[in-house]
Amino acid sequence: MLAAARPRLLAVVLAFGLTAASAGATRHVFLGLERRGVAGVALSAPSRVAVSPDGAHAYVAAADGTSVFARDAGGVLAVVEVKSDVLRSIAISPDGAYVYGPAGAFTTVFSIFDRNPVSGALTFDSFAGTASGGTMVPSPDGEHAYLFAGTGAAGVVEVLDRNPVTGALASVEVHQDGVGGVDRIAVPRALALSPDGAHVYVSSFLDDAVTVFARDAGTGALTLVEAVVNGQGGVTGLDNGVGVVVSPDGLHVYAAGQASDAVARFDRDGGTGSLAFAGSTPAHGPVALAISPDGEHVYVTASDPDALRVFDRNPATGVLTPADVLEDDVAGTDGLAQGRGITVAADGVSLYVAAHDEDEVSVFRPATVDCTPAPAVGCRTPAVSGAAKLIVKDNPTLDRGDKLVWTWARGSATSVADFGDPVAVANDYVLCVYDGSAAPQPLVATLLQAGAGCGKPQDPPTRSCWRPLPGKGFKYRNEGRPDGVAAAKLLAGAEARAKIKVKAKGETLDTPSLPLAPPVVVQLQSAAGPCWEATYSTPSINFSAQFKAKAD
């Protein structure tokens, strides 16, 4: 029996886009990888991924060049071109017209590229001299850009003026650690602007701090407001700061401390930009930090072990709750070794991790559904008693012997349209198991992902999970079996002719603890509205290694 890595449910529910479930869906799906050398992709020690504001393209800065990708509606990438230009990091102007990056390994010169909005291709425009050559973060209005840089004990934040028409850059001012009252930006690892552009926040690795600046919208110039420091005033979670983000509503600021193994939470004063410490959340060796565009999730890449950690965010209080963990080389997930950059697309459909130590970029997306805390109501049932079957086997010594098979046969009338479309859109399903015990429900939550991303880990993220069966329904196959489900079939039919079958097995299947406490419920819920269920009140076998029953 595999130890639970995600919340468990105990009635078998195949939830497909149910509104109540999708509103709280916190699970995330690994779609696949872009790997160095495949299709000529330049991904040696990638540092950062940038997604264009229109969501059409993605750009990756790496030690062997810059790769340009087209991005489809599901977030999957396809190579457009690979440029020999080496950029240490990469940024895109808010209007999507220009792409920027510090050129070469040890230079303060920035390369400026014109971006073709249709193809995504880049054309070199010009060079721009800067004082620091740091990582760029453009202001929301596109009028300015901010660079952060620092090695050893140094730290610099530079302000650039940006011409929105030509894309040209010009240095305005430089703030250096230890100069002019600025004293907590040594080795800055991240910089974030508030959504209104009024304030800038800098995370310092060496000073264990977040420094706050007020921003002049006209000139871009910065004025020091304060620095919040780990261990001072009750603040925790900032030891070796590696990331800082501001929530899209501007109410909260989050900062990750690598040595603290935590993410610190602050309430933000929208007028002054000042921060009030509100607590910290364990995060296990954070490397980088990001937040979803809707503010519902905070993402942390971690190195202890290499993983992507997902936290739900309470929009009122800002409190973070652990929601999902995708670990490198576990259950088919790959491309997370030293994930130094997390980029969430503006549409929130997908996110990308630059795996510095694996020469890869991994692609993820939020699931569109998760199991409800209790079985849904009003679902379609089998038209014939005893036709739906459930088998669960738990091998106590060999996880690859674990098995779960649910067959919903002789079912109520169901059309192909009732299933929705899991081929072209992110219409996920989730298999859930509930029982009558007092255990937290559900006991099992096993995802069947829609769209692409069902190849083996080494495959590009383009293999479709579902195949349409014309006039009949859909067939599912997942080579990686991240949640144990290897195959499924949804077959439409008239009354007493519809059928659903799901097969899950192996080490990645999170089987429930047996025996189960009847009644056990099995459901399939869909974004299109209908759901399907079966209830098992009288099992024929129910002991520590196996459950077997026919539906009521």
Secondary structure, 3 states (H helix, E strand, C coil): CCCCCCCCCCCEEEEECCHHHHCCCCCEEEEEEEECCHHHCCCCCCCEEEECCCCCEEEEEECCEEEEEEECCCCCEEEEEEECCCECCCEECCCCCEEEEEECCCCCEEEEEEECCCCCCEEEEEEEECCCCCEEEECCCCCEEEEEECCCCCCEEEEEEECCCCCCEEEEEEEECCECCECCCCCEEEEEECCCCCEEEEEECCCCEEEEEEECCCCCCEEEEEEEECCCCCCCCCCCEEEEEECCCCCEEEEEECCCCEEEEEEECCCCCCEEEEEEEECCCEEEEEECCCCCEEEEEEECCEEEEEEEECCCCCCEEEEEEEECCCCCCCCCCCEEEEEECCCCCCEEEEECCCCEEEEEEECCCCCCCCCCCCCECECCCCCCEEEEECCCCCHHHCEEEEEEEEECCECHHHHCCCCCCCCCEEEEEECCCCCCCCCEEEEECCCECCCCCCCCCCCECEEEECCCEEEEECCCCCCCEEEEEEECECCCCEEEEEEEECCCCCCCCCCCCCCEEEEEECCCCCEEEEEECCCCEEECCEEEEECC
